[in-house]
Amino acid sequence: MADGPLVGIVLVSHSGPVAEAVAALATGLAGGGNTAPVAAAGGTADGGLGTSAELISAAASRVDDGAGVAVLTDLGSAVLTVKALIAEGDELPDGTRLVDAPFVEGAVAAVVSASAGADLASVEAAATEAYTYRKV
Protein backbone atom coordinates (compact mmCIF):
# COMPACT_ATOMS: atom_id res chain seq x y z
CA MET A 1 0.00 0.00 0.00
CA ALA A 2 1.11 3.52 -0.78
CA ASP A 3 1.53 6.28 1.77
CA GLY A 4 1.29 9.23 -0.63
CA PRO A 5 -1.32 10.35 -3.10
CA LEU A 6 -2.67 7.75 -5.49
CA VAL A 7 -3.42 8.03 -9.18
CA GLY A 8 -7.11 8.68 -9.68
CA ILE A 9 -9.17 6.70 -12.18
CA VAL A 10 -12.12 8.03 -14.20
CA LEU A 11 -14.30 5.58 -16.10
CA VAL A 12 -16.23 7.15 -18.97
CA SER A 13 -19.09 5.21 -20.51
CA HIS A 14 -22.07 6.16 -22.62
CA SER A 15 -24.19 4.60 -19.86
CA GLY A 16 -24.26 5.77 -16.26
CA PRO A 17 -25.13 2.32 -14.92
CA VAL A 18 -22.31 0.70 -16.95
CA ALA A 19 -19.74 3.21 -15.68
CA GLU A 20 -20.92 2.71 -12.08
CA ALA A 21 -20.88 -1.09 -12.39
CA VAL A 22 -17.36 -1.18 -13.85
CA ALA A 23 -16.18 1.20 -11.10
CA ALA A 24 -17.71 -1.07 -8.44
CA LEU A 25 -16.19 -4.18 -10.02
CA ALA A 26 -12.71 -2.67 -10.31
CA THR A 27 -12.80 -1.27 -6.78
CA GLY A 28 -14.06 -4.57 -5.38
CA LEU A 29 -11.34 -6.54 -7.12
CA ALA A 30 -8.65 -4.15 -5.87
CA GLY A 31 -8.93 -5.97 -2.55
CA GLY A 32 -10.02 -3.26 -0.16
CA GLY A 33 -7.64 -1.35 2.03
CA ASN A 34 -6.30 1.88 0.61
CA THR A 35 -8.06 1.86 -2.76
CA ALA A 36 -7.25 4.47 -5.38
CA PRO A 37 -9.96 7.06 -5.95
CA VAL A 38 -12.32 5.98 -8.73
CA ALA A 39 -15.17 7.94 -10.30
CA ALA A 40 -17.72 6.96 -12.91
CA ALA A 41 -18.70 9.51 -15.54
CA GLY A 42 -21.40 7.79 -17.50
CA GLY A 43 -24.18 9.03 -19.68
CA THR A 44 -25.51 12.53 -19.92
CA ALA A 45 -26.39 14.96 -17.15
CA ASP A 46 -30.08 14.07 -17.52
CA GLY A 47 -29.39 10.33 -17.23
CA GLY A 48 -29.55 9.54 -20.93
CA LEU A 49 -27.10 7.68 -23.11
CA GLY A 50 -24.10 9.65 -24.30
CA THR A 51 -21.15 11.47 -22.79
CA SER A 52 -20.96 14.70 -20.84
CA ALA A 53 -17.88 16.90 -20.71
CA GLU A 54 -19.19 18.38 -17.46
CA LEU A 55 -19.57 14.95 -15.80
CA ILE A 56 -16.09 13.92 -16.95
CA SER A 57 -14.50 17.13 -15.67
CA ALA A 58 -16.26 16.83 -12.32
CA ALA A 59 -15.23 13.18 -11.95
CA ALA A 60 -11.60 14.00 -12.73
CA SER A 61 -11.60 16.77 -10.14
CA ARG A 62 -13.04 14.40 -7.51
CA VAL A 63 -10.31 11.77 -7.97
CA ASP A 64 -7.35 14.14 -8.36
CA ASP A 65 -5.00 13.73 -5.38
CA GLY A 66 -2.02 15.21 -7.22
CA ALA A 67 -0.59 11.93 -8.57
CA GLY A 68 -2.33 12.19 -11.94
CA VAL A 69 -5.61 10.97 -13.36
CA ALA A 70 -6.06 8.04 -15.75
CA VAL A 71 -9.20 8.21 -17.89
CA LEU A 72 -10.54 5.05 -19.53
CA THR A 73 -13.39 5.17 -22.04
CA ASP A 74 -15.80 2.71 -23.59
CA LEU A 75 -16.55 3.88 -27.16
CA GLY A 76 -15.46 6.36 -29.82
CA SER A 77 -17.32 9.54 -28.90
CA ALA A 78 -16.25 9.17 -25.27
CA VAL A 79 -12.67 9.21 -26.55
CA LEU A 80 -13.39 12.33 -28.59
CA THR A 81 -14.97 14.08 -25.61
CA VAL A 82 -11.95 13.35 -23.39
CA LYS A 83 -9.52 14.40 -26.14
CA ALA A 84 -11.40 17.69 -26.50
CA LEU A 85 -11.22 18.30 -22.75
CA ILE A 86 -7.48 17.59 -22.73
CA ALA A 87 -6.99 19.93 -25.70
CA GLU A 88 -8.79 22.74 -23.87
CA GLY A 89 -5.99 22.60 -21.32
CA ASP A 90 -7.93 23.85 -18.31
CA GLU A 91 -10.90 21.50 -18.16
CA LEU A 92 -9.11 18.58 -16.48
CA PRO A 93 -6.54 18.45 -13.66
CA ASP A 94 -2.87 18.62 -14.61
CA GLY A 95 -1.54 15.14 -15.17
CA THR A 96 -4.73 13.76 -16.72
CA ARG A 97 -4.06 11.09 -19.31
CA LEU A 98 -6.41 9.31 -21.71
CA VAL A 99 -5.53 5.62 -21.52
CA ASP A 100 -6.01 3.33 -24.51
CA ALA A 101 -7.19 0.13 -22.81
CA PRO A 102 -10.14 -2.27 -22.83
CA PHE A 103 -12.81 -0.77 -20.62
CA VAL A 104 -13.50 -3.52 -18.08
CA GLU A 105 -10.17 -5.35 -17.94
CA GLY A 106 -8.23 -2.10 -18.23
CA ALA A 107 -10.25 -0.53 -15.42
CA VAL A 108 -9.50 -3.45 -13.11
CA ALA A 109 -5.79 -3.35 -13.95
CA ALA A 110 -5.67 0.44 -13.51
CA VAL A 111 -7.42 0.43 -10.14
CA VAL A 112 -5.36 -2.48 -8.79
CA SER A 113 -2.06 -0.92 -9.85
CA ALA A 114 -3.02 2.58 -8.70
CA SER A 115 -4.15 1.18 -5.34
CA ALA A 116 -0.72 -0.43 -4.95
CA GLY A 117 0.86 3.01 -5.35
CA ALA A 118 1.95 2.80 -8.99
CA ASP A 119 2.68 6.08 -10.75
CA LEU A 120 0.61 7.30 -13.70
CA ALA A 121 2.88 5.75 -16.35
CA SER A 122 2.74 2.37 -14.61
CA VAL A 123 -1.04 2.57 -14.20
CA GLU A 124 -1.34 3.32 -17.91
CA ALA A 125 0.99 0.42 -18.77
CA ALA A 126 -1.01 -2.01 -16.59
CA ALA A 127 -4.30 -0.94 -18.17
CA THR A 128 -2.91 -1.08 -21.70
CA GLU A 129 -1.45 -4.53 -21.07
CA ALA A 130 -5.01 -5.75 -20.56
CA TYR A 131 -5.31 -5.86 -24.36
CA THR A 132 -3.16 -8.99 -24.22
CA TYR A 133 -5.36 -10.89 -21.74
CA ARG A 134 -6.55 -14.16 -23.24
CA LYS A 135 -9.81 -15.76 -22.18
CA VAL A 136 -9.42 -19.10 -23.93
C-alpha positions in Angstrom: 0.0 0.0 0.0 1.1 3.5 -0.8 1.5 6.3 1.8 1.3 9.2 -0.6 -1.3 10.3 -3.1 -2.7 7.7 -5.5 -3.4 8.0 -9.2 -7.1 8.7 -9.7 -9.2 6.7 -12.2 -12.1 8.0 -14.2 -14.3 5.6 -16.1 -16.2 7.2 -19.0 -19.1 5.2 -20.5 -22.1 6.2 -22.6 -24.2 4.6 -19.9 -24.3 5.8 -16.3 -25.1 2.3 -14.9 -22.3 0.7 -16.9 -19.7 3.2 -15.7 -20.9 2.7 -12.1 -20.9 -1.1 -12.4 -17.4 -1.2 -13.8 -16.2 1.2 -11.1 -17.7 -1.1 -8.4 -16.2 -4.2 -10.0 -12.7 -2.7 -10.3 -12.8 -1.3 -6.8 -14.1 -4.6 -5.4 -11.3 -6.5 -7.1 -8.6 -4.2 -5.9 -8.9 -6.0 -2.6 -10.0 -3.3 -0.2 -7.6 -1.3 2.0 -6.3 1.9 0.6 -8.1 1.9 -2.8 -7.2 4.5 -5.4 -10.0 7.1 -5.9 -12.3 6.0 -8.7 -15.2 7.9 -10.3 -17.7 7.0 -12.9 -18.7 9.5 -15.5 -21.4 7.8 -17.5 -24.2 9.0 -19.7 -25.5 12.5 -19.9 -26.4 15.0 -17.1 -30.1 14.1 -17.5 -29.4 10.3 -17.2 -29.6 9.5 -20.9 -27.1 7.7 -23.1 -24.1 9.7 -24.3 -21.2 11.5 -22.8 -21.0 14.7 -20.8 -17.9 16.9 -20.7 -19.2 18.4 -17.5 -19.6 15.0 -15.8 -16.1 13.9 -16.9 -14.5 17.1 -15.7 -16.3 16.8 -12.3 -15.2 13.2 -11.9 -11.6 14.0 -12.7 -11.6 16.8 -10.1 -13.0 14.4 -7.5 -10.3 11.8 -8.0 -7.3 14.1 -8.4 -5.0 13.7 -5.4 -2.0 15.2 -7.2 -0.6 11.9 -8.6 -2.3 12.2 -11.9 -5.6 11.0 -13.4 -6.1 8.0 -15.8 -9.2 8.2 -17.9 -10.5 5.0 -19.5 -13.4 5.2 -22.0 -15.8 2.7 -23.6 -16.5 3.9 -27.2 -15.5 6.4 -29.8 -17.3 9.5 -28.9 -16.2 9.2 -25.3 -12.7 9.2 -26.5 -13.4 12.3 -28.6 -15.0 14.1 -25.6 -12.0 13.4 -23.4 -9.5 14.4 -26.1 -11.4 17.7 -26.5 -11.2 18.3 -22.8 -7.5 17.6 -22.7 -7.0 19.9 -25.7 -8.8 22.7 -23.9 -6.0 22.6 -21.3 -7.9 23.8 -18.3 -10.9 21.5 -18.2 -9.1 18.6 -16.5 -6.5 18.5 -13.7 -2.9 18.6 -14.6 -1.5 15.1 -15.2 -4.7 13.8 -16.7 -4.1 11.1 -19.3 -6.4 9.3 -21.7 -5.5 5.6 -21.5 -6.0 3.3 -24.5 -7.2 0.1 -22.8 -10.1 -2.3 -22.8 -12.8 -0.8 -20.6 -13.5 -3.5 -18.1 -10.2 -5.4 -17.9 -8.2 -2.1 -18.2 -10.2 -0.5 -15.4 -9.5 -3.4 -13.1 -5.8 -3.3 -13.9 -5.7 0.4 -13.5 -7.4 0.4 -10.1 -5.4 -2.5 -8.8 -2.1 -0.9 -9.8 -3.0 2.6 -8.7 -4.1 1.2 -5.3 -0.7 -0.4 -5.0 0.9 3.0 -5.4 2.0 2.8 -9.0 2.7 6.1 -10.8 0.6 7.3 -13.7 2.9 5.8 -16.4 2.7 2.4 -14.6 -1.0 2.6 -14.2 -1.3 3.3 -17.9 1.0 0.4 -18.8 -1.0 -2.0 -16.6 -4.3 -0.9 -18.2 -2.9 -1.1 -21.7 -1.4 -4.5 -21.1 -5.0 -5.7 -20.6 -5.3 -5.9 -24.4 -3.2 -9.0 -24.2 -5.4 -10.9 -21.7 -6.5 -14.2 -23.2 -9.8 -15.8 -22.2 -9.4 -19.1 -23.9 
